[in-house]
Amino acid sequence: MGALYVVVASVLVWAPVTVYLVAGSTADEFVARSKERLAARQRQVTSLTSLLFGLVFVVGGLVQLL
């Protein structure tokens, strides 16, 4: 479980850095559009994230019970 956290955290940091290094200044437009989409869908993103974390905690608890 800890390794999964490290992988997800690493991807969330290095993906934008890699896009910027590869795409250069066009990455600025991509990042601006992405921020607008996330801001417009903030409620859905928050709900989905909460649901996923809840499922991870429930499954982890059930696995430990077994």
N, C-alpha and C positions, 0 to 999 in steps of 0.2 A: 504494500500500500504506500509506503514511503517512497519507493522508486517511482510509482505512478505520479505522485505529487511532484517529484523532481523533474520528470519528463514533461509534464504539462506546464510547469512553471518555466522550464527552459524554452519550450516551444513558444510560449507567450512572450518571452523576452526576445528571443533570437529571430523569430519570424519577421517582425517589423524591421529589425536591423538589417537582415539579409535582403528584404525587399528594397530598402533604401539604398543599400550598397549596390545592388544589381540595377535598379531602375533609376537611380539618381533623383533629379528634380521632379520627374513625373510621379515619383512616390508621394510627393507632397499632396498632389491632387487626390491620389488614391486614399491617403490617410484622412484627408478632409472629408471625402465622401463617406468613408467608413465611420467616422465620428458622427456625421449627420444621421446615418442609418441607425447607429446604436442609440443616439439620443432620441430618435423618433420611436424606437422600439424598446425603450428602457424598461417598461413594465413587463413586457414579454421575456426579455433577457433575464431580469431579476427573478421572475417566476420560474423559468426553466432552470436557472442555476440553483435556486432553493430546492426545487424538486429533485434535481440530480444529487445534490448533497444529502438530502433526506433519504433518498434511496440507498446511497452509499452507506450511510449510518445504520439504516435498518438492516441491510444485508450483512454488514459487518457484525452487528449485534446478533443476528440469527446464526451466523457462522460460529461465533464464539459460544453460543448456547449449545450447539451441537458438538 
